[in-house]
């Protein structure tokens, strides 16, 4: 029985952690899936459950002068799993160019 609050979409998109807690970082990764409530991503950065994270997901875009859209997000780590997969909430976000 599925208990998730929002459907997940299997999307492999460029992902970057830009802040971990109060510390600025720049750690690249890739999403595994995405929902309206959170993201599962793969990254080698050491994170702990409960850590606050600020991250950016680069969305695919049509060819044009604007370039790719980015989803700038704030969340909290809720799970650190096998194969360096990390689940984080998506509590606040904004689209940026």
Buried (B, 14 or more C-beta within 10 A) or exposed (E): EEEEEEEBEEBEBBBBBBBBEEEEEEBEBBBBBBBEBBBBBBBEBEBEEEBBBBBBBBEEEEEEEEEEEBBBBBBBBBEBEEEBBBBBBBEEBEEEE
